[in-house]
């Protein structure tokens, strides 16, 4: 029997994302701090928010069960909205759809989801969807009451989204990476993707509004522009208000590994104010400043890391390089410091950038479509790995050459 079709109460337009939960060990994505997560969920719910988003692959496949434990087991089912995603890119055969779907229900401790998505759909994944009748599978599950709506999570072109929504008008909504730095980015094309969704009458759920935290750690001159205009507003609030001001945006998601992030984001949405014309002009200036500083626009989603056969810690190496690129003129000792951190990663068993074999498995799953292999070779290897030839890097390479 299908679920009764009625208007969904989304509460306030802000959701808790399950990609970045609080951790006991910041270097271990599976070390979820369940006690802190309980407190954060309690505060989130008490403030009138009810949308939670997770996925099969987040936190080493622990994110769904974390919400089962910290949310579902502690609150009435009708008091929250739960969204998760089908990991289509990681499936091998048609039968995996049913097997994984049932596993997800069990991990989340629910009989139904409110929202279910095809995760990170792209051309290759879409071909599998056609071959496996994925959309028929989802329509059947929706008819059975296993979820209220289904959507697509997209890191691709506006043309591709237009094709999908034209061929499958039964799609209920779109989840899109949307933020002010990607709005007119020619590689990401967030504005155009948003406009395609609006054209097809599909509500938008926003992911990566703060771009993995990179829109908080912006250059000082950019921060000054924002603080001079409004000293009381956090840097993160500008990014959240940018996407929250857009018509057609249903919910803005954010991962919050720290309580202070939750408190700040709730402050933004408790008394939400759309951006004004002067604030949009300031954001335009901030975008110009950021684009002149950031070398590798990585959001640290770690999809690449999972796929790497050489166990290369790609996102953390990129973070080291971006820090080096932003700060090296102000701190002559920084290259040596970055090399020290880099060596620590290898001592933990991670492969160096030079271990890359060019298989491109990382690039195939990168939501930002980054030339990861080139970045590893031209940036990380040359500027960090080779910075100090007398360091222990040669020994590290020897350790990993047979991996």
C-alpha positions, 0 to 999 in steps of 0.5 A: 500500500502506498504512502498517503500523498500530502504536503510535507512540513519541512520545518525550517529550511536548514538540514543536518548533513551526514557527511561530516559528523563530530569525530573522536579522532579527526583523522579517522572518519569512522570514529564518530563521537556519538555522545556529541552527535546526540547533543547536537541532534537534541539541540537541532530538533529543539530549535524546530529543525527536522531534516536529516540527510545521509548516505550509504557511503558516508563515514566509512558506511557508518553515517546511516547507522549513526542516525539510526542510533542517535536520531531514530531510536530517540525520537518519534518517526513522524518528528523528523525527515530522513533522506538517504541515497542509493550508491549507484556508482558503487553497485555491480549489478541490478540485484544490488539495488534491492539488497542495499535498499533493504540494508539501508532501512535496517541501518537507519532503523526505519520502515521508510525514508522520507526522501531517497536519491540516486547518489552523484548521478553521472553519465556512466551511472545513468547508463547503469540506471537505464540497464537496471531499470532503476527509475522503475525500481524507485517508482515501485518503492515510492508506490509501496510507501518505502519513501515519499519522494525520490530525487537525484544528487548531481555533480555534472553539467546542466545539459545532463540534468536537463536530459534526465529531468526531460526523460524522467519527469517523475523525479521529485527534486534535485540535490545540487552543490550550490554556493557563491564560489561555484555559482559562475564557476565554468567547471561546476556551473552551479547557477546553470544547474539551478536554473535547469531544476527551476525550469523543470519545476523541481525544488532544490536541496543544497549541498556544499553551501560552505564548500566543505568549510573552504568558504569559512577559511577565506583570505583575510582581505575577503573576511575584512570586507564581510566584517566591515559591513556586518561585524556580528555576522559569521563568515559561514552565514554569508555562504548560507544566506547566499543559497538560502535566498534563492527561490525554489531552494527547499532545504540547505544542508550542512555537515557540522563536525563541531557544536560551534558550527551548529550554534552558528548555523542555527543562529543564521536560520532562526532569524533568516534574512535574505541578502540585500543588493550591497551584500551581493556586491561584497560577495562578488568581491570576495569571489574574486579574492578567493579565486586569486588564492585557491590552487586546488578547489577540493571539498574533501568529500574523500570519494577519491580516497576510497577509490585509490589503489595506492592508498594516497591521502589525496584530499589531505595532501591537497589541503596541505598544498592549498595552505602552502599556496595561500601562506608561503609568502608570509611564512618562509618556514611553511614548506618545511612544515608541510613536508613534515605533515606530509611525511607523517601521513606516509608514516601512517601507511598512506601512499605518497603522491609519487605512488600514483599510477594514473589509473584515474579511478579518483577522477571518475568519482570526483564531484568537482571534476578535478584533474587529480592526477595532474595536481598530485604530480605538478603541485603536491609532488613538486612543491611538498614531496620534493621540497627537502631531498634530505628528509626521510621521503626516499625511505617512505617511497621505498616502503610503498613502492611494492604496495 
